[in-house]
Amino acid sequence: MKSKKNLTRFTYENAAFEGWRLCISRGGTTFTKYFPDKKFGGARKSLDAAEKGLAALKGMLEGAPRVKGKLSPTTIKKSEALLSNL
């Protein structure tokens, strides 16, 4: 599988981690979440979970209020909570 925008595939022959990494930057803040194949039951299922997480996060950040061009602290906390619950 190939990487997609904001989603990167990690497959290492000698490492314990195989899965997808969601990474998106908005308003001066970078959000990152890993979706391991072992936890989600395979590469396709972890990709599906990562895509759903990316869509939810983008939806939250689209109309988010900004303070001096940066995301508000409340929006950052809500986004981090969303990612931790995935």
DSSP file (Angstrom, degrees, kcal/mol; ACC not computed):
  #  RESIDUE AA STRUCTURE BP1 BP2  ACC     N-H-->O    O-->H-N    N-H-->O    O-->H-N    TCO  KAPPA ALPHA  PHI   PSI    X-CA   Y-CA   Z-CA
    1    1 A M              0   0    0      0, 0.0     2,-0.2     0, 0.0     8,-0.1   0.000 360.0 360.0 360.0 143.1    0.0    0.0    0.0
    2    2 A K        -     0   0    0      1,-0.1     2,-0.1     6,-0.1     6,-0.0  -0.636 360.0-103.3 -95.7 154.5    1.2    3.5   -0.8
    3    3 A S        -     0   0    0     -2,-0.2     2,-0.3     6,-0.1     5,-0.2  -0.349  35.0-155.1 -69.2 155.0    1.1    6.5    1.5
    4    4 A K  B >   -A    7   0A   0      3,-2.2     3,-2.1    -2,-0.1     2,-0.2  -0.763  39.8 -63.0-124.7 171.5   -1.6    9.1    1.0
    5    5 A K  T 3  S+     0   0    0      1,-0.3     3,-0.1    -2,-0.3    -1,-0.0  -0.405 125.0   0.1 -61.2 126.4   -1.7   12.8    1.9
    6    6 A N  T 3  S+     0   0    0     -2,-0.2    17,-2.1     1,-0.1     2,-0.4   0.386 121.0  88.5  72.3   0.4   -1.5   13.1    5.7
    7    7 A L  E <   -AB   4  22A   0     -3,-2.1    -3,-2.2    15,-0.2     2,-0.4  -0.990  56.6-172.4-129.1 123.9   -1.2    9.3    6.1
    8    8 A T  E     - B   0  21A   0     13,-2.3    13,-2.4    -2,-0.4     2,-0.5  -0.952  18.1-135.9-119.9 133.4    2.1    7.5    5.9
    9    9 A R  E     - B   0  20A   0     -2,-0.4     2,-0.6    11,-0.2    11,-0.2  -0.749  15.9-162.1 -88.3 129.0    2.6    3.8    5.8
   10   10 A F  E     + B   0  19A   0      9,-3.4     9,-2.3    -2,-0.5     2,-0.4  -0.958  19.7 160.3-112.9 117.3    5.4    2.4    8.1
   11   11 A T  E     + B   0  18A   0     -2,-0.6     2,-0.4     7,-0.2     7,-0.2  -0.933   8.5 174.1-137.5 112.1    6.6   -1.1    7.3
   12   12 A Y        -     0   0    0      5,-0.6     3,-0.3    -2,-0.4    -2,-0.0  -0.954  27.3-150.0-119.9 137.3   10.0   -2.2    8.6
   13   13 A E  S    S+     0   0    0     -2,-0.4    -1,-0.1     1,-0.2     5,-0.0   0.850  99.6  33.5 -71.4 -34.4   11.4   -5.6    8.3
   14   14 A N  S    S+     0   0    0      0, 0.0     2,-0.3     0, 0.0    -1,-0.2   0.244 105.1  83.6-108.5  12.3   13.4   -5.4   11.6
   15   15 A A  S    S-     0   0    0     -3,-0.3    -3,-0.2     2,-0.1     0, 0.0  -0.783  72.8-130.6-117.4 160.9   11.1   -3.2   13.7
   16   16 A A  S    S+     0   0    0     -2,-0.3     2,-0.5     2,-0.0    -1,-0.1   0.730  82.9  83.6 -80.0 -22.8    8.1   -4.0   15.8
   17   17 A F        +     0   0    0     19,-0.1    -5,-0.6    20,-0.1     2,-0.4  -0.726  43.8 160.9 -94.4 127.2    5.9   -1.3   14.4
   18   18 A E  E     +B   11   0A   0     -2,-0.5    19,-2.9    -7,-0.2    20,-0.4  -0.983  37.7  72.2-134.9 129.6    3.9   -1.8   11.2
   19   19 A G  E    S-BC  10  36A   0     -9,-2.3    -9,-3.4    -2,-0.4     2,-0.3  -0.990  74.8 -50.9 164.1-158.8    0.9    0.5   10.5
   20   20 A W  E     -BC   9  35A   0     15,-2.2    15,-3.5    -2,-0.3     2,-0.5  -0.855  32.3-152.0-115.6 146.0   -0.2    3.9    9.5
   21   21 A R  E     -BC   8  34A   0    -13,-2.4   -13,-2.3    -2,-0.3     2,-0.5  -0.981   6.5-154.6-118.3 125.1    0.7    7.3   10.9
   22   22 A L  E     +BC   7  33A   0     11,-3.3    11,-2.2    -2,-0.5     2,-0.4  -0.861  21.7 169.5 -93.6 127.3   -1.7   10.2   10.7
   23   23 A C  E     + C   0  32A   0    -17,-2.1     2,-0.4    -2,-0.5     9,-0.2  -0.951   1.6 161.8-143.8 120.3    0.0   13.6   10.8
   24   24 A I  E     - C   0  31A   0      7,-2.3     7,-3.1    -2,-0.4     2,-0.5  -1.000  20.9-153.9-141.4 138.9   -1.7   16.9   10.0
   25   25 A S  E     + C   0  30A   0     -2,-0.4     2,-0.3     5,-0.2     5,-0.2  -0.950  21.5 161.4-116.0 130.8   -0.7   20.5   10.8
   26   26 A R  E >   - C   0  29A   0      3,-2.5     3,-1.8    -2,-0.5    45,-0.3  -0.988  64.3  -4.1-145.8 136.5   -3.2   23.3   11.1
   27   27 A G  T 3  S-     0   0    0     -2,-0.3    44,-1.5     1,-0.3     3,-0.1   0.809 128.9 -50.7  54.9  36.6   -2.9   26.7   12.7
   28   28 A G  T 3  S+     0   0    0      1,-0.2     2,-0.4    42,-0.2    -1,-0.3   0.554 117.8 103.7  82.1   7.9    0.6   26.2   14.1
   29   29 A T  E <   -C   26   0A   0     -3,-1.8    -3,-2.5     2,-0.0     2,-0.5  -0.976  56.7-150.0-125.8 137.4   -0.2   22.8   15.7
   30   30 A T  E     -C   25   0A   0     -2,-0.4     2,-0.5    -5,-0.2    -5,-0.2  -0.913   8.6-161.0-107.6 130.8    0.8   19.3   14.5
   31   31 A F  E     -C   24   0A   0     -7,-3.1    -7,-2.3    -2,-0.5     2,-0.4  -0.937  11.9-179.6-111.7 131.3   -1.4   16.4   15.4
   32   32 A T  E     +C   23   0A   0     -2,-0.5     2,-0.3    -9,-0.2    -9,-0.2  -0.993   7.7 168.9-134.4 137.6    0.0   12.9   15.1
   33   33 A K  E     -C   22   0A   0    -11,-2.2   -11,-3.3    -2,-0.4     2,-0.4  -0.985  22.0-141.7-147.3 137.4   -1.6    9.5   15.8
   34   34 A Y  E     -C   21   0A   0     -2,-0.3   -13,-0.2   -13,-0.2    -2,-0.0  -0.820   6.2-163.8-101.9 140.2   -0.3    6.0   15.0
   35   35 A F  E     -C   20   0A   0    -15,-3.5   -15,-2.2    -2,-0.4     2,-0.1  -0.839  16.3-157.4-122.6  90.4   -2.6    3.2   13.8
   36   36 A P  E  >  -C   19   0A   0      0, 0.0     4,-1.7     0, 0.0   -17,-0.3  -0.400  19.0-133.4 -74.3 144.6   -0.8   -0.2   14.3
   37   37 A D  H  >>S+     0   0    0    -19,-2.9     5,-2.2     1,-0.2     4,-1.7   0.871 104.7  57.9 -60.5 -38.8   -1.8   -3.2   12.2
   38   38 A K  H  45S+     0   0    0    -20,-0.4    -1,-0.2     1,-0.2   -19,-0.1   0.895 107.9  45.5 -61.8 -40.9   -1.7   -5.4   15.3
   39   39 A K  H  45S+     0   0    0      1,-0.2    -1,-0.2    -3,-0.2    -2,-0.2   0.877 120.7  37.3 -71.2 -37.8   -4.3   -3.3   17.2
   40   40 A F  H  <5S-     0   0    0     -4,-1.7    -1,-0.2     2,-0.1    -2,-0.2   0.498 114.0-107.6 -98.4  -4.8   -6.7   -2.9   14.3
   41   41 A G  T  <5S-     0   0    0     -4,-1.7    -3,-0.2    -5,-0.2     2,-0.2   0.779  78.6 -14.2  89.6  27.4   -6.3   -6.4   12.8
   42   42 A G  S  ><S-     0   0    0     -5,-2.2     4,-2.1    -6,-0.2     5,-0.2  -0.591  82.0 -73.3 132.5 168.6   -4.4   -5.8    9.6
   43   43 A A  H  > S+     0   0    0      1,-0.2     4,-2.0     2,-0.2     5,-0.2   0.893 124.1  48.7 -65.5 -42.7   -3.1   -3.2    7.2
   44   44 A R  H  > S+     0   0    0      1,-0.2     4,-2.4     2,-0.2    -1,-0.2   0.919 113.1  46.9 -66.3 -43.4   -6.5   -2.5    5.5
   45   45 A K  H  > S+     0   0    0      2,-0.2     4,-2.1     1,-0.2    -1,-0.2   0.874 112.2  49.6 -68.6 -36.7   -8.4   -2.1    8.8
   46   46 A S  H  X S+     0   0    0     -4,-2.1     4,-2.2     2,-0.2    -1,-0.2   0.873 110.8  51.1 -69.8 -34.5   -5.7    0.2   10.3
   47   47 A L  H  X S+     0   0    0     -4,-2.0     4,-2.7     2,-0.2    -2,-0.2   0.921 109.2  50.7 -65.1 -43.4   -5.9    2.3    7.1
   48   48 A D  H  X S+     0   0    0     -4,-2.4     4,-2.2     1,-0.2    -2,-0.2   0.917 111.5  47.7 -59.7 -43.6   -9.7    2.5    7.4
   49   49 A A  H  X S+     0   0    0     -4,-2.1     4,-2.3     1,-0.2    -1,-0.2   0.895 112.2  49.7 -64.3 -40.2   -9.4    3.6   11.0
   50   50 A A  H  X S+     0   0    0     -4,-2.2     4,-2.4     2,-0.2    -2,-0.2   0.900 110.6  49.6 -66.1 -40.5   -6.7    6.2   10.0
   51   51 A E  H  X S+     0   0    0     -4,-2.7     4,-2.4     2,-0.2    -2,-0.2   0.899 111.5  48.5 -66.0 -40.0   -8.9    7.6    7.2
   52   52 A K  H  X S+     0   0    0     -4,-2.2     4,-2.3     2,-0.2    -2,-0.2   0.907 112.5  49.0 -65.2 -41.4  -11.9    7.9    9.5
   53   53 A G  H  X S+     0   0    0     -4,-2.3     4,-2.5     2,-0.2    -2,-0.2   0.896 110.8  50.1 -63.7 -40.7   -9.7    9.6   12.1
   54   54 A L  H  X S+     0   0    0     -4,-2.4     4,-2.8     2,-0.2     5,-0.2   0.916 111.0  48.9 -64.4 -43.7   -8.3   12.0    9.5
   55   55 A A  H  X S+     0   0    0     -4,-2.4     4,-2.2     2,-0.2    -2,-0.2   0.914 112.9  47.5 -62.8 -43.2  -11.8   12.9    8.2
   56   56 A A  H  X S+     0   0    0     -4,-2.3     4,-1.8     2,-0.2    -2,-0.2   0.912 114.0  47.1 -64.3 -42.6  -13.1   13.5   11.8
   57   57 A L  H  X S+     0   0    0     -4,-2.5     4,-2.3     2,-0.2    -2,-0.2   0.918 111.7  49.6 -67.1 -43.7  -10.1   15.7   12.6
   58   58 A K  H  X S+     0   0    0     -4,-2.8     4,-1.7     1,-0.2    -1,-0.2   0.906 109.7  53.0 -61.3 -40.8  -10.3   17.7    9.4
   59   59 A G  H  X S+     0   0    0     -4,-2.2     4,-0.6    -5,-0.2    -1,-0.2   0.883 111.2  46.2 -61.0 -39.1  -14.0   18.3   10.1
   60   60 A M  H  < S+     0   0    0     -4,-1.8    -1,-0.2     1,-0.2    -2,-0.2   0.882 116.0  44.5 -70.4 -38.4  -13.2   19.6   13.5
   61   61 A L  H >< S+     0   0    0     -4,-2.3     3,-0.8     1,-0.2    -2,-0.2   0.676  94.5  79.9 -83.2 -17.3  -10.4   21.8   12.4
   62   62 A E  H 3< S+     0   0    0     -4,-1.7    -1,-0.2     1,-0.2    -2,-0.1   0.950 109.5  19.5 -56.6 -56.3  -12.2   23.3    9.3
   63   63 A G  T 3< S+     0   0    0     -4,-0.6    -1,-0.2    -3,-0.1    -2,-0.1   0.119  91.5 140.8-103.2  21.6  -14.3   25.9   11.1
   64   64 A A    <   -     0   0    0     -3,-0.8     2,-0.1     1,-0.1    -3,-0.1  -0.363  57.0-108.3 -68.2 141.1  -12.3   26.1   14.3
   65   65 A P        -     0   0    0      0, 0.0     7,-1.4     0, 0.0     2,-0.4  -0.375  33.4-148.5 -68.0 147.7  -11.8   29.5   15.9
   66   66 A R  E     -D   71   0B   0      5,-0.2     2,-0.5    -2,-0.1     5,-0.2  -0.900   9.7-154.0-119.6 147.9   -8.4   31.0   15.7
   67   67 A V  E >  S-D   70   0B   0      3,-3.3     3,-1.6    -2,-0.4     0, 0.0  -0.964  85.8 -21.6-121.1 111.2   -6.6   33.3   18.0
   68   68 A K  T 3  S-     0   0    0     -2,-0.5    -1,-0.1     1,-0.3     3,-0.1   0.877 129.0 -50.6  54.2  41.4   -4.0   35.5   16.2
   69   69 A G  T 3  S+     0   0    0      1,-0.3     2,-0.3   -41,-0.0    -1,-0.3   0.376 121.1 100.8  83.8  -4.4   -3.9   32.9   13.4
   70   70 A K  E <  S-D   67   0B   0     -3,-1.6    -3,-3.3   -42,-0.1    -1,-0.3  -0.760  81.8 -93.1-111.4 158.6   -3.4   29.9   15.7
   71   71 A L  E     -D   66   0B   0    -44,-1.5    -5,-0.2    -2,-0.3    -1,-0.1  -0.384  47.1-106.9 -65.9 145.8   -5.8   27.3   16.9
   72   72 A S     >  -     0   0    0     -7,-1.4     4,-2.1     1,-0.1     3,-0.2  -0.391  25.1-115.7 -70.9 152.8   -7.5   28.1   20.2
   73   73 A P  H  > S+     0   0    0      0, 0.0     4,-2.2     0, 0.0     5,-0.2   0.843 116.4  55.4 -57.8 -34.1   -6.3   26.0   23.2
   74   74 A T  H  > S+     0   0    0      2,-0.2     4,-2.4     1,-0.2     5,-0.2   0.909 107.1  48.8 -65.6 -42.0   -9.8   24.6   23.5
   75   75 A T  H  > S+     0   0    0      2,-0.2     4,-2.4    -3,-0.2    -1,-0.2   0.890 110.3  51.7 -64.6 -39.6   -9.8   23.3   19.9
   76   76 A I  H  X S+     0   0    0     -4,-2.1     4,-2.4     2,-0.2    -2,-0.2   0.923 111.0  47.4 -63.1 -44.6   -6.3   21.8   20.5
   77   77 A K  H  X S+     0   0    0     -4,-2.2     4,-2.2     1,-0.2    -2,-0.2   0.910 112.8  48.7 -63.8 -42.4   -7.6   19.9   23.6
   78   78 A K  H  X S+     0   0    0     -4,-2.4     4,-2.2     2,-0.2    -1,-0.2   0.894 112.2  49.1 -64.4 -39.8  -10.7   18.7   21.8
   79   79 A S  H  X S+     0   0    0     -4,-2.4     4,-2.2     2,-0.2    -2,-0.2   0.906 111.5  48.3 -66.7 -42.0   -8.7   17.5   18.8
   80   80 A E  H  X S+     0   0    0     -4,-2.4     4,-2.1     2,-0.2    -1,-0.2   0.879 111.6  50.5 -65.7 -37.4   -6.2   15.7   21.0
   81   81 A A  H  X S+     0   0    0     -4,-2.2     4,-1.3     2,-0.2    -2,-0.2   0.898 108.5  52.5 -66.4 -40.3   -9.1   14.0   22.9
   82   82 A L  H  < S+     0   0    0     -4,-2.2     3,-0.4     1,-0.2     4,-0.3   0.930 111.5  46.1 -59.2 -46.7  -10.6   13.0   19.6
   83   83 A L  H >< S+     0   0    0     -4,-2.2     3,-1.1     1,-0.2    -1,-0.2   0.876 109.5  53.7 -66.3 -37.7   -7.4   11.3   18.5
   84   84 A S  H 3< S+     0   0    0     -4,-2.1    -1,-0.2     1,-0.2    -2,-0.2   0.761 106.1  54.3 -70.4 -22.4   -6.9    9.6   21.8
   85   85 A N  T 3<        0   0    0     -4,-1.3    -1,-0.2    -3,-0.4    -2,-0.2   0.472 360.0 360.0 -89.3  -2.5  -10.3    8.0   21.6
   86   86 A L    <         0   0    0     -3,-1.1    -1,-0.2    -4,-0.3    -2,-0.1   0.481 360.0 360.0 -79.5 360.0   -9.8    6.5   18.1
